[in-house]
Amino acid sequence: MINVTLQPVVIGTGSPDAVGRLAYADGKLVAVLVRLSDELHAADGLAGQWCVEAGFGACDVGVLSVQFPGLEAARNWIAERISVKPLAA
């Protein structure tokens, strides 16, 4: 089973979307997640969702192209992606 951990971080996005998580799979950085702010995303209904700001390896999908309703959904998505395309040693 893949161990996915999420470390809180503030991201210098230059916008209110600055609450983030560094996502590690088995100790390797695989993604940077950002929480979409109420200030910028209330009107489009995306406020509070988490997105991939940057992904690496199997989690490289393009900026903000994948959204999750919560961190557990993001964690499950990361584990699934890594299980399909395992991390290099």
C-alpha atoms as a printed R data frame, in Angstrom:
   type eleno elety resid chain resno       x      y       z
1  ATOM     1    CA   MET     A     1   0.000  0.000   0.000
2  ATOM     2    CA   ILE     A     2   1.236  3.457  -0.892
3  ATOM     3    CA   ASN     A     3   1.746  5.849   2.014
4  ATOM     4    CA   VAL     A     4   0.510  9.318   0.986
5  ATOM     5    CA   THR     A     5   1.272 12.150   3.393
6  ATOM     6    CA   LEU     A     6   0.237 15.789   3.093
7  ATOM     7    CA   GLN     A     7   2.378 18.500   4.670
8  ATOM     8    CA   PRO     A     8   0.830 21.969   5.177
9  ATOM     9    CA   VAL     A     9   2.584 24.770   3.332
10 ATOM    10    CA   VAL     A    10   1.917 28.354   2.283
11 ATOM    11    CA   ILE     A    11   2.438 28.739  -1.465
12 ATOM    12    CA   GLY     A    12   3.672 31.997  -2.988
13 ATOM    13    CA   THR     A    13   1.122 32.056  -5.782
14 ATOM    14    CA   GLY     A    14   0.727 35.827  -5.722
15 ATOM    15    CA   SER     A    15  -2.998 35.337  -5.176
16 ATOM    16    CA   PRO     A    16  -5.324 34.416  -2.294
17 ATOM    17    CA   ASP     A    17  -4.957 30.758  -3.393
18 ATOM    18    CA   ALA     A    18  -2.008 30.261  -1.037
19 ATOM    19    CA   VAL     A    19  -3.083 27.470   1.362
20 ATOM    20    CA   GLY     A    20  -1.342 24.342   0.198
21 ATOM    21    CA   ARG     A    21  -0.076 20.859   0.880
22 ATOM    22    CA   LEU     A    22   3.074 19.125  -0.255
23 ATOM    23    CA   ALA     A    23   1.993 15.620  -1.229
24 ATOM    24    CA   TYR     A    24   4.447 12.789  -0.677
25 ATOM    25    CA   ALA     A    25   4.022  9.188  -1.805
26 ATOM    26    CA   ASP     A    26   6.297  6.825   0.085
27 ATOM    27    CA   GLY     A    27   8.463  9.803   1.071
28 ATOM    28    CA   LYS     A    28   8.844 11.257  -2.447
29 ATOM    29    CA   LEU     A    29   7.323 14.603  -3.421
30 ATOM    30    CA   VAL     A    30   4.693 13.915  -6.096
31 ATOM    31    CA   ALA     A    31   2.450 16.996  -6.055
32 ATOM    32    CA   VAL     A    32   1.789 20.437  -4.676
33 ATOM    33    CA   LEU     A    33  -1.886 20.943  -3.861
34 ATOM    34    CA   VAL     A    34  -3.580 24.320  -3.448
35 ATOM    35    CA   ARG     A    35  -6.938 25.147  -1.857
36 ATOM    36    CA   LEU     A    36  -9.053 27.421  -4.016
37 ATOM    37    CA   SER     A    37  -9.918 30.528  -1.983
38 ATOM    38    CA   ASP     A    38 -13.380 31.839  -1.250
39 ATOM    39    CA   GLU     A    39 -12.234 35.264  -2.416
40 ATOM    40    CA   LEU     A    40 -11.424 34.152  -5.968
41 ATOM    41    CA   HIS     A    41 -13.639 31.117  -6.472
42 ATOM    42    CA   ALA     A    42 -16.947 31.668  -4.654
43 ATOM    43    CA   ALA     A    43 -18.669 32.829  -7.851
44 ATOM    44    CA   ASP     A    44 -17.593 29.786  -9.886
45 ATOM    45    CA   GLY     A    45 -18.510 27.305  -7.149
46 ATOM    46    CA   LEU     A    46 -14.951 26.006  -6.756
47 ATOM    47    CA   ALA     A    47 -14.121 27.679  -3.430
48 ATOM    48    CA   GLY     A    48 -12.730 25.223  -0.906
49 ATOM    49    CA   GLN     A    49 -11.779 22.602  -3.462
50 ATOM    50    CA   TRP     A    50  -8.198 21.374  -3.721
51 ATOM    51    CA   CYS     A    51  -6.288 21.328  -7.006
52 ATOM    52    CA   VAL     A    52  -2.969 20.067  -8.280
53 ATOM    53    CA   GLU     A    53  -0.845 23.206  -8.592
54 ATOM    54    CA   ALA     A    54   2.155 21.157  -9.709
55 ATOM    55    CA   GLY     A    55   2.524 17.429 -10.188
56 ATOM    56    CA   PHE     A    56   5.493 15.180 -10.778
57 ATOM    57    CA   GLY     A    57   5.708 11.781 -12.456
58 ATOM    58    CA   ALA     A    58   2.315 10.070 -12.394
59 ATOM    59    CA   CYS     A    59   0.761 13.161 -10.806
60 ATOM    60    CA   ASP     A    60   1.862 15.547 -13.590
61 ATOM    61    CA   VAL     A    61  -1.496 16.574 -15.056
62 ATOM    62    CA   GLY     A    62  -1.302 20.298 -15.723
63 ATOM    63    CA   VAL     A    63  -1.951 23.198 -13.374
64 ATOM    64    CA   LEU     A    64  -5.398 23.235 -11.750
65 ATOM    65    CA   SER     A    65  -6.741 20.616 -14.153
66 ATOM    66    CA   VAL     A    66  -7.783 18.175 -11.409
67 ATOM    67    CA   GLN     A    67 -10.027 19.260  -8.535
68 ATOM    68    CA   PHE     A    68 -10.928 17.450  -5.334
69 ATOM    69    CA   PRO     A    69 -13.707 18.219  -2.845
70 ATOM    70    CA   GLY     A    70 -11.353 17.459   0.060
71 ATOM    71    CA   LEU     A    71  -7.908 16.252   1.015
72 ATOM    72    CA   GLU     A    72  -8.958 12.607   1.428
73 ATOM    73    CA   ALA     A    73 -10.115 12.557  -2.208
74 ATOM    74    CA   ALA     A    74  -6.766 14.057  -3.246
75 ATOM    75    CA   ARG     A    75  -4.890 11.466  -1.189
76 ATOM    76    CA   ASN     A    76  -6.868  8.628  -2.807
77 ATOM    77    CA   TRP     A    77  -6.271 10.031  -6.307
78 ATOM    78    CA   ILE     A    78  -2.527 10.259  -5.675
79 ATOM    79    CA   ALA     A    79  -2.378  6.675  -4.370
80 ATOM    80    CA   GLU     A    80  -4.300  5.446  -7.412
81 ATOM    81    CA   ARG     A    81  -2.044  7.318  -9.870
82 ATOM    82    CA   ILE     A    82   1.110  6.001  -8.200
83 ATOM    83    CA   SER     A    83  -0.204  2.432  -8.150
84 ATOM    84    CA   VAL     A    84  -0.705  2.613 -11.949
85 ATOM    85    CA   LYS     A    85   2.664  4.280 -12.602
86 ATOM    86    CA   PRO     A    86   4.980  3.366  -9.685
87 ATOM    87    CA   LEU     A    87   7.680  5.721  -8.455
88 ATOM    88    CA   ALA     A    88  11.214  5.209  -9.701
89 ATOM    89    CA   ALA     A    89  13.719  4.001  -7.124
